[in-house]
Amino acid sequence: PHGVTPDPSGRFLLAPDMGADRMFVHAIDAPSALQGRMAEALAFPAGSGPRLVRFRPDGRFAYLLTELSAQVFVLRVNDPGHLEQVQVLALDPPDHEGEPSAAAFAMSADGRHLYASNRRTNAIHTFAIDPISGLLDPVQTIASGGARPWCAALSPDGTFVLVCNQAS
């Protein structure tokens, strides 16, 4: 797993596992203890490499970034701990040359925009999030300002996307 993310209910911990091509959902028994059982394991396409997950502030949708296929999966939260895939978007067009590679994932505090880094094209993709359906609409793709954008975060006031490039 690259990282773990608690769900907004505080009852589950989501662990995208790049090597297993799954996202494991673990139940939290107490404020700091994992239960011995796994609530759910969501499978993703072989070789996709689930990397990071982010939730909308209202907790109704989760967004998963895959590293090896450079895709964003939109997941509807049907009940806490139970997710259903509703959309998949590739960061690159199908005919783009080279190996896909995505790394960073950030969401605006108001849950209206999602940002993903694309290491193959050295770009940051911006998506608008529909407030009702949770679906993504590509808005903008801009240069990351360097080579292989590895990490991205929003400034505290939300006016800047800060990017760390791995190879420059």
MDAnalysis code that builds the backbone (N, CA, C; Angstrom):
import MDAnalysis as mda
import numpy as np

u = mda.Universe.empty(504, n_residues=168, atom_resindex=np.repeat(np.arange(168), 3), trajectory=True)
u.add_TopologyAttr("name", ["N", "CA", "C"] * 168)
u.add_TopologyAttr("resid", np.arange(1, 169))
u.add_TopologyAttr("resname", ["PRO", "HIS", "GLY", "VAL", "THR", "PRO", "ASP", "PRO", "SER", "GLY", "ARG", "PHE", "LEU", "LEU", "ALA", "PRO", "ASP", "MET", "GLY", "ALA", "ASP", "ARG", "MET", "PHE", "VAL", "HIS", "ALA", "ILE", "ASP", "ALA", "PRO", "SER", "ALA", "LEU", "GLN", "GLY", "ARG", "MET", "ALA", "GLU", "ALA", "LEU", "ALA", "PHE", "PRO", "ALA", "GLY", "SER", "GLY", "PRO", "ARG", "LEU", "VAL", "ARG", "PHE", "ARG", "PRO", "ASP", "GLY", "ARG", "PHE", "ALA", "TYR", "LEU", "LEU", "THR", "GLU", "LEU", "SER", "ALA", "GLN", "VAL", "PHE", "VAL", "LEU", "ARG", "VAL", "ASN", "ASP", "PRO", "GLY", "HIS", "LEU", "GLU", "GLN", "VAL", "GLN", "VAL", "LEU", "ALA", "LEU", "ASP", "PRO", "PRO", "ASP", "HIS", "GLU", "GLY", "GLU", "PRO", "SER", "ALA", "ALA", "ALA", "PHE", "ALA", "MET", "SER", "ALA", "ASP", "GLY", "ARG", "HIS", "LEU", "TYR", "ALA", "SER", "ASN", "ARG", "ARG", "THR", "ASN", "ALA", "ILE", "HIS", "THR", "PHE", "ALA", "ILE", "ASP", "PRO", "ILE", "SER", "GLY", "LEU", "LEU", "ASP", "PRO", "VAL", "GLN", "THR", "ILE", "ALA", "SER", "GLY", "GLY", "ALA", "ARG", "PRO", "TRP", "CYS", "ALA", "ALA", "LEU", "SER", "PRO", "ASP", "GLY", "THR", "PHE", "VAL", "LEU", "VAL", "CYS", "ASN", "GLN", "ALA", "SER"])
u.atoms.positions = np.array([
    [0.826, -1.212, 0.000],
    [0.000, 0.000, 0.000],
    [0.859, 1.260, 0.000],
    [0.425, 2.239, -0.783],
    [1.165, 3.499, -0.836],
    [0.762, 4.403, 0.325],
    [-0.501, 4.363, 0.697],
    [-0.992, 5.193, 1.785],
    [-2.337, 4.674, 2.243],
    [-2.791, 5.142, 3.392],
    [-4.108, 4.771, 3.900],
    [-4.895, 6.038, 4.176],
    [-6.217, 5.940, 4.048],
    [-7.091, 7.089, 4.225],
    [-8.305, 6.678, 5.047],
    [-8.592, 7.384, 6.144],
    [-9.832, 7.082, 6.873],
    [-11.028, 7.615, 6.097],
    [-12.159, 6.915, 6.192],
    [-13.365, 7.427, 5.545],
    [-13.961, 8.515, 6.444],
    [-14.841, 9.360, 5.892],
    [-15.394, 10.464, 6.679],
    [-16.191, 10.027, 7.915],
    [-16.714, 8.796, 7.928],
    [-17.461, 8.336, 9.095],
    [-16.531, 7.997, 10.256],
    [-15.238, 7.802, 9.960],
    [-14.287, 7.418, 10.984],
    [-14.373, 5.951, 11.366],
    [-15.160, 5.175, 10.622],
    [-15.364, 3.758, 10.953],
    [-14.566, 2.811, 10.066],
    [-13.920, 3.347, 9.001],
    [-13.204, 2.483, 8.064],
    [-11.896, 3.141, 7.635],
    [-10.924, 2.306, 7.315],
    [-9.637, 2.752, 6.817],
    [-9.434, 2.119, 5.452],
    [-9.206, 2.947, 4.420],
    [-9.036, 2.455, 3.054],
    [-7.551, 2.392, 2.719],
    [-7.119, 1.252, 2.173],
    [-5.717, 1.036, 1.847],
    [-5.587, 0.579, 0.400],
    [-5.338, 1.513, -0.546],
    [-5.072, 1.109, -1.924],
    [-3.756, 0.331, -1.975],
    [-3.763, -0.818, -2.624],
    [-2.585, -1.690, -2.678],
    [-2.148, -1.843, -4.124],
    [-1.042, -1.178, -4.480],
    [-0.566, -1.154, -5.856],
    [-0.223, -2.549, -6.371],
    [0.417, -3.364, -5.552],
    [0.840, -4.687, -5.993],
    [-0.306, -5.670, -6.149],
    [-1.351, -5.518, -5.344],
    [-2.486, -6.443, -5.393],
    [-3.583, -5.967, -6.345],
    [-3.477, -4.734, -6.848],
    [-4.525, -4.133, -7.688],
    [-5.880, -4.177, -6.988],
    [-5.857, -3.871, -5.706],
    [-7.075, -3.850, -4.896],
    [-7.026, -2.666, -3.928],
    [-8.203, -2.295, -3.443],
    [-8.271, -1.368, -2.329],
    [-8.960, -2.106, -1.197],
    [-8.238, -2.255, -0.093],
    [-8.763, -2.960, 1.056],
    [-9.433, -1.961, 1.988],
    [-10.614, -2.324, 2.483],
    [-11.369, -1.483, 3.404],
    [-11.401, -2.217, 4.744],
    [-10.751, -1.622, 5.744],
    [-10.658, -2.230, 7.069],
    [-11.593, -1.510, 8.032],
    [-12.313, -2.275, 8.838],
    [-13.182, -1.691, 9.859],
    [-12.335, -1.228, 11.037],
    [-12.709, -0.088, 11.613],
    [-12.040, 0.439, 12.798],
    [-12.968, 0.176, 13.974],
    [-12.475, -0.552, 14.972],
    [-13.282, -0.957, 16.121],
    [-13.419, 0.166, 17.142],
    [-12.341, 0.846, 17.398],
    [-12.315, 1.936, 18.370],
    [-11.553, 3.080, 17.708],
    [-11.480, 4.235, 18.342],
    [-10.814, 5.358, 17.692],
    [-9.406, 5.067, 17.172],
    [-8.731, 4.066, 17.730],
    [-7.369, 3.806, 17.274],
    [-7.081, 2.329, 17.016],
    [-8.107, 1.485, 16.912],
    [-7.861, 0.048, 16.760],
    [-8.572, -0.513, 15.535],
    [-7.821, -1.255, 14.716],
    [-8.430, -1.939, 13.577],
    [-9.031, -3.251, 14.044],
    [-10.182, -3.595, 13.511],
    [-10.765, -4.891, 13.802],
    [-9.991, -5.960, 13.052],
    [-10.165, -7.200, 13.439],
    [-9.496, -8.290, 12.768],
    [-10.086, -8.601, 11.407],
    [-11.221, -8.017, 11.062],
    [-11.871, -8.351, 9.793],
    [-11.713, -7.221, 8.779],
    [-11.746, -7.618, 7.526],
    [-11.735, -6.658, 6.437],
    [-13.183, -6.482, 5.994],
    [-13.614, -5.244, 5.848],
    [-14.997, -4.981, 5.458],
    [-15.221, -5.265, 3.984],
    [-14.217, -4.962, 3.149],
    [-14.392, -5.101, 1.710],
    [-13.039, -5.025, 1.024],
    [-12.948, -5.640, -0.145],
    [-11.761, -5.511, -0.995],
    [-12.266, -5.255, -2.405],
    [-11.970, -4.090, -2.934],
    [-12.392, -3.749, -4.288],
    [-11.266, -4.082, -5.254],
    [-11.597, -4.796, -6.322],
    [-10.605, -5.161, -7.337],
    [-10.581, -4.110, -8.441],
    [-9.384, -3.827, -8.934],
    [-9.192, -2.917, -10.051],
    [-8.462, -3.674, -11.159],
    [-8.441, -3.150, -12.381],
    [-7.819, -3.882, -13.489],
    [-6.376, -4.292, -13.178],
    [-6.006, -5.475, -13.632],
    [-4.647, -5.978, -13.423],
    [-3.628, -4.988, -13.971],
    [-2.634, -4.683, -13.167],
    [-1.582, -3.771, -13.586],
    [-1.922, -2.298, -13.436],
    [-3.078, -1.956, -12.872],
    [-3.462, -0.547, -12.734],
    [-2.712, 0.146, -11.597],
    [-2.442, -0.559, -10.519],
    [-1.662, 0.004, -9.430],
    [-2.368, 1.063, -8.614],
    [-3.448, 0.724, -7.880],
    [-4.105, 1.719, -7.023],
    [-3.100, 2.387, -6.083],
    [-3.161, 3.721, -6.007],
    [-2.141, 4.473, -5.266],
    [-2.712, 5.293, -4.111],
    [-3.663, 6.183, -4.412],
    [-4.186, 7.098, -3.399],
    [-5.698, 7.224, -3.526],
    [-6.347, 7.516, -2.409],
    [-7.790, 7.737, -2.417],
    [-8.088, 9.036, -1.669],
    [-9.067, 9.779, -2.177],
    [-9.532, 11.013, -1.553],
    [-11.061, 10.973, -1.495],
    [-11.636, 11.563, -0.450],
    [-13.084, 11.650, -0.294],
    [-13.553, 13.075, -0.505],
    [-14.748, 13.189, -1.089],
    [-15.418, 14.500, -1.082],
    [-15.729, 14.836, 0.370],
    [-15.761, 16.122, 0.718],
    [-16.045, 16.490, 2.111],
    [-17.374, 15.943, 2.635],
    [-18.376, 15.783, 1.756],
    [-19.666, 15.267, 2.216],
    [-19.658, 13.744, 2.400],
    [-18.564, 13.074, 2.004],
    [-18.426, 11.639, 2.207],
    [-19.210, 10.755, 1.261],
    [-19.903, 11.334, 0.271],
    [-20.741, 10.539, -0.636],
    [-19.962, 9.894, -1.766],
    [-18.750, 10.404, -2.071],
    [-17.946, 9.874, -3.169],
    [-16.476, 9.818, -2.755],
    [-15.806, 8.785, -3.280],
    [-14.360, 8.654, -3.111],
    [-13.739, 8.614, -4.502],
    [-12.497, 9.046, -4.597],
    [-11.779, 9.106, -5.868],
    [-10.451, 8.383, -5.683],
    [-10.183, 7.425, -6.558],
    [-8.968, 6.612, -6.467],
    [-8.082, 6.901, -7.664],
    [-6.799, 7.170, -7.409],
    [-5.814, 7.392, -8.465],
    [-4.965, 6.134, -8.600],
    [-4.812, 5.660, -9.841],
    [-3.935, 4.520, -10.083],
    [-2.605, 5.025, -10.633],
    [-1.531, 4.448, -10.138],
    [-0.194, 4.885, -10.557],
    [0.195, 4.311, -11.909],
    [-0.003, 3.020, -12.108],
    [0.541, 2.347, -13.284],
    [-0.310, 2.497, -14.543],
    [-1.603, 2.763, -14.395],
    [-2.456, 3.005, -15.571],
    [-2.850, 4.471, -15.701],
    [-2.480, 5.290, -14.707],
    [-2.783, 6.731, -14.701],
    [-4.265, 6.984, -14.982],
    [-5.108, 6.431, -14.103],
    [-6.555, 6.596, -14.220],
    [-7.126, 7.105, -12.899],
    [-8.291, 7.738, -12.996],
    [-9.038, 8.149, -11.816],
    [-10.349, 7.370, -11.823],
    [-10.614, 6.678, -10.718],
    [-11.854, 5.937, -10.537],
    [-12.742, 6.715, -9.582],
    [-13.996, 6.926, -9.981],
    [-14.981, 7.571, -9.113],
    [-15.784, 6.461, -8.458],
    [-15.872, 6.524, -7.125],
    [-16.549, 5.492, -6.354],
    [-17.654, 6.118, -5.513],
    [-18.866, 5.630, -5.676],
    [-19.995, 6.097, -4.859],
    [-19.966, 5.331, -3.538],
    [-20.149, 6.056, -2.443],
    [-20.215, 5.427, -1.129],
    [-21.677, 5.086, -0.874],
    [-22.031, 3.811, -1.014],
    [-23.416, 3.391, -0.792],
    [-23.752, 3.339, 0.690],
    [-22.863, 2.808, 1.469],
    [-22.896, 2.790, 2.929],
    [-21.449, 2.960, 3.350],
    [-21.194, 3.496, 4.541],
    [-19.791, 3.585, 4.953],
    [-19.114, 2.218, 4.816],
    [-17.973, 2.211, 4.169],
    [-17.223, 0.979, 3.983],
    [-17.585, 0.200, 2.739],
    [-18.624, 0.607, 2.004],
    [-19.044, -0.102, 0.789],
    [-19.105, 0.874, -0.377],
    [-18.278, 0.610, -1.393],
    [-18.109, 1.534, -2.516],
    [-18.481, 0.865, -3.828],
    [-18.990, 1.673, -4.761],
    [-19.388, 1.189, -6.087],
    [-18.763, 2.091, -7.153],
    [-18.104, 1.487, -8.134],
    [-17.480, 2.254, -9.213],
    [-18.548, 2.839, -10.132],
    [-18.427, 4.170, -10.403],
    [-19.395, 4.828, -11.284],
    [-18.759, 5.522, -12.487],
    [-17.419, 5.705, -12.476],
    [-16.760, 6.367, -13.603],
    [-15.265, 6.043, -13.562],
    [-14.656, 5.984, -14.751],
    [-13.207, 5.830, -14.876],
    [-12.738, 6.805, -15.944],
    [-11.707, 7.578, -15.632],
    [-11.128, 8.510, -16.596],
    [-9.627, 8.277, -16.678],
    [-9.103, 8.203, -17.894],
    [-7.657, 8.105, -18.107],
    [-7.076, 9.509, -18.168],
    [-5.889, 9.674, -17.595],
    [-5.229, 10.978, -17.676],
    [-4.689, 11.252, -19.068],
    [-4.379, 10.196, -19.829],
    [-3.829, 10.345, -21.173],
    [-4.782, 9.798, -22.225],
    [-4.699, 10.316, -23.441],
    [-5.472, 9.709, -24.530],
    [-4.925, 8.312, -24.830],
    [-5.739, 7.420, -25.414],
    [-5.316, 6.035, -25.641],
    [-4.087, 5.896, -26.529],
    [-3.866, 6.830, -27.445],
    [-2.747, 6.710, -28.380],
    [-1.458, 7.369, -27.888],
    [-1.430, 7.828, -26.650],
    [-0.240, 8.495, -26.117],
    [0.880, 7.480, -25.938],
    [2.089, 7.836, -26.345],
    [3.225, 6.916, -26.266],
    [3.889, 6.977, -24.893],
    [4.477, 5.868, -24.492],
    [5.182, 5.788, -23.216],
    [4.334, 5.128, -22.154],
    [4.968, 4.838, -21.028],
    [4.289, 4.167, -19.920],
    [3.502, 5.179, -19.098],
    [2.234, 4.873, -18.797],
    [1.475, 5.760, -17.917],
    [2.097, 5.804, -16.526],
    [1.951, 6.926, -15.842],
    [2.469, 7.040, -14.487],
    [1.839, 8.257, -13.811],
    [1.035, 8.015, -12.800],
    [0.427, 9.098, -12.022],
    [0.956, 9.011, -10.599],
    [0.929, 10.132, -9.864],
    [1.511, 10.102, -8.527],
    [0.714, 10.866, -7.481],
    [0.369, 12.117, -7.743],
    [-0.212, 12.967, -6.703],
    [-1.701, 13.179, -6.928],
    [-2.376, 13.443, -5.826],
    [-3.831, 13.554, -5.843],
    [-4.229, 14.547, -4.762],
    [-4.971, 15.578, -5.108],
    [-5.416, 16.562, -4.122],
    [-6.841, 16.995, -4.450],
    [-7.583, 17.372, -3.413],
    [-8.954, 17.844, -3.600],
    [-9.110, 19.188, -2.916],
    [-9.875, 20.067, -3.555],
    [-10.141, 21.369, -2.950],
    [-10.973, 21.171, -1.684],
    [-10.829, 22.092, -0.740],
    [-11.525, 21.984, 0.547],
    [-13.039, 21.955, 0.385],
    [-13.550, 22.626, -0.665],
    [-14.995, 22.652, -0.881],
    [-15.493, 21.441, -1.670],
    [-14.575, 20.556, -2.104],
    [-14.955, 19.354, -2.830],
    [-15.406, 19.598, -4.255],
    [-15.083, 20.759, -4.820],
    [-15.525, 21.076, -6.180],
    [-14.502, 20.713, -7.249],
    [-13.223, 20.540, -6.859],
    [-12.169, 20.253, -7.832],
    [-11.214, 19.184, -7.313],
    [-10.726, 18.390, -8.259],
    [-9.760, 17.338, -7.974],
    [-8.553, 17.561, -8.876],
    [-7.359, 17.330, -8.345],
    [-6.117, 17.541, -9.088],
    [-5.311, 16.247, -9.075],
    [-4.736, 15.881, -10.225],
    [-3.926, 14.665, -10.329],
    [-2.665, 14.969, -11.127],
    [-1.543, 14.421, -10.667],
    [-0.304, 14.626, -11.413],
    [-0.076, 13.470, -12.374],
    [0.516, 13.817, -13.510],
    [0.812, 12.849, -14.563],
    [2.308, 12.917, -14.824],
    [3.030, 11.873, -14.395],
    [4.484, 11.880, -14.546],
    [4.920, 11.633, -15.987],
    [4.077, 10.969, -16.783],
    [4.463, 10.715, -18.174],
    [4.508, 12.014, -18.968],
    [3.534, 12.893, -18.733],
    [3.442, 14.131, -19.508],
    [3.884, 15.370, -18.722],
    [4.347, 15.178, -17.474],
    [4.786, 16.302, -16.636],
    [3.693, 17.358, -16.515],
    [2.501, 16.892, -16.158],
    [1.341, 17.789, -16.123],
    [0.516, 17.577, -14.865],
    [-0.310, 18.581, -14.569],
    [-1.316, 18.501, -13.517],
    [-2.676, 18.617, -14.197],
    [-3.552, 17.662, -13.930],
    [-4.900, 17.640, -14.498],
    [-5.877, 18.172, -13.450],
    [-6.769, 19.038, -13.889],
    [-7.814, 19.576, -13.024],
    [-9.153, 19.044, -13.493],
    [-9.952, 18.557, -12.537],
    [-11.293, 18.043, -12.823],
    [-12.306, 18.793, -11.973],
    [-13.438, 19.158, -12.576],
    [-14.566, 19.671, -11.817],
    [-15.377, 18.472, -11.342],
    [-15.891, 18.553, -10.122],
    [-16.685, 17.475, -9.548],
    [-18.143, 17.916, -9.512],
    [-19.004, 17.144, -10.172],
    [-20.438, 17.443, -10.130],
    [-20.935, 17.243, -8.692],
    [-21.579, 18.263, -8.110],
    [-21.985, 18.158, -6.701],
    [-23.068, 17.111, -6.433],
    [-23.839, 16.739, -7.442],
    [-24.908, 15.753, -7.253],
    [-24.439, 14.344, -7.597],
    [-23.900, 14.161, -8.810],
    [-23.523, 12.825, -9.274],
    [-22.131, 12.400, -8.827],
    [-21.281, 13.361, -8.437],
    [-19.907, 13.070, -8.059],
    [-18.992, 12.807, -9.239],
    [-19.536, 12.838, -10.461],
    [-18.750, 12.536, -11.652],
    [-17.766, 13.665, -11.956],
    [-16.686, 13.288, -12.632],
    [-15.634, 14.235, -12.972],
    [-15.767, 14.738, -14.392],
    [-15.409, 16.005, -14.574],
    [-15.369, 16.631, -15.891],
    [-13.997, 17.287, -16.032],
    [-13.172, 16.846, -17.016],
    [-11.855, 17.477, -17.194],
    [-12.009, 18.964, -17.495],
    [-11.241, 19.792, -16.785],
    [-11.321, 21.238, -16.935],
    [-10.058, 21.796, -17.564],
    [-8.890, 21.301, -17.110],
    [-7.640, 21.920, -17.520],
    [-6.494, 20.938, -17.297],
    [-5.497, 21.026, -18.168],
    [-4.235, 20.317, -17.976],
    [-3.131, 21.337, -18.164],
    [-2.267, 21.458, -17.148],
    [-1.182, 22.441, -17.223],
    [0.149, 21.764, -16.924],
    [1.223, 22.367, -17.388],
    [2.563, 21.857, -17.122],
    [2.852, 21.936, -15.630],
    [3.567, 20.938, -15.133],
    [3.877, 20.882, -13.700],
    [5.035, 21.803, -13.319],
    [5.728, 22.346, -14.306],
    [6.855, 23.221, -14.025],
    [8.164, 22.476, -13.858],
    [8.169, 21.190, -14.172],
    [9.383, 20.395, -14.046],
    [9.159, 19.004, -14.606],
    [10.024, 18.076, -14.205],
    [9.958, 16.709, -14.716],
    [9.488, 15.743, -13.635],
    [8.510, 14.920, -13.968],
    [7.956, 13.856, -13.129],
    [7.329, 14.384, -11.839],
    [6.190, 15.077, -11.932],
    [5.525, 15.602, -10.731],
    [5.149, 14.468, -9.776],
    [5.757, 14.479, -8.610],
    [5.644, 13.392, -7.647],
    [4.605, 13.688, -6.572],
    [4.564, 14.930, -6.130],
    [3.666, 15.302, -5.037],
    [3.003, 16.634, -5.380],
    [1.761, 16.770, -4.985],
    [1.043, 18.032, -5.177],
    [0.104, 18.237, -3.994],
    [-0.034, 19.480, -3.603],
    [-0.927, 19.830, -2.495],
    [-1.451, 21.232, -2.742],
    [-2.580, 21.522, -2.149],
    [-3.133, 22.871, -2.243],
    [-2.584, 23.725, -1.115],
    [-2.364, 25.004, -1.403],
    [-1.941, 25.929, -0.360],
    [-3.075, 26.039, 0.670],
    [-2.766, 26.449, 1.897],
    [-3.800, 26.512, 2.935],
    [-5.031, 27.330, 2.549],
    [-4.843, 28.395, 1.758],
    [-5.998, 29.198, 1.345],
    [-6.647, 28.685, 0.063],
    [-6.095, 27.611, -0.535],
    [-6.682, 26.995, -1.719],
    [-6.442, 27.718, -3.022],
    [-5.561, 28.711, -3.033],
    [-5.364, 29.485, -4.260],
    [-4.220, 28.978, -5.134],
    [-3.380, 28.077, -4.609],
    [-2.247, 27.553, -5.361],
    [-2.195, 26.034, -5.263],
    [-1.759, 25.406, -6.360],
    [-1.398, 24.001, -6.316],
    [0.124, 23.958, -6.265],
    [0.649, 23.405, -5.198],
    [2.101, 23.316, -4.999],
    [2.554, 21.958, -5.495],
    [3.592, 21.930, -6.350],
    [4.030, 20.688, -6.983],
    [5.514, 20.470, -6.712],
    [5.845, 19.233, -6.328],
    [7.246, 18.808, -6.213],
    [7.512, 17.864, -7.365],
    [8.506, 18.180, -8.169],
    [8.875, 17.368, -9.314],
    [10.078, 16.509, -8.950],
    [9.979, 15.221, -9.221],
    [10.997, 14.255, -8.820],
    [12.302, 14.379, -9.596],
    [12.239, 14.698, -10.879],
    [13.437, 14.638, -11.728],
    [13.933, 16.000, -12.195],
    [13.603, 17.029, -11.475],
    [14.103, 18.368, -11.830],
    [14.153, 19.242, -10.586],
])
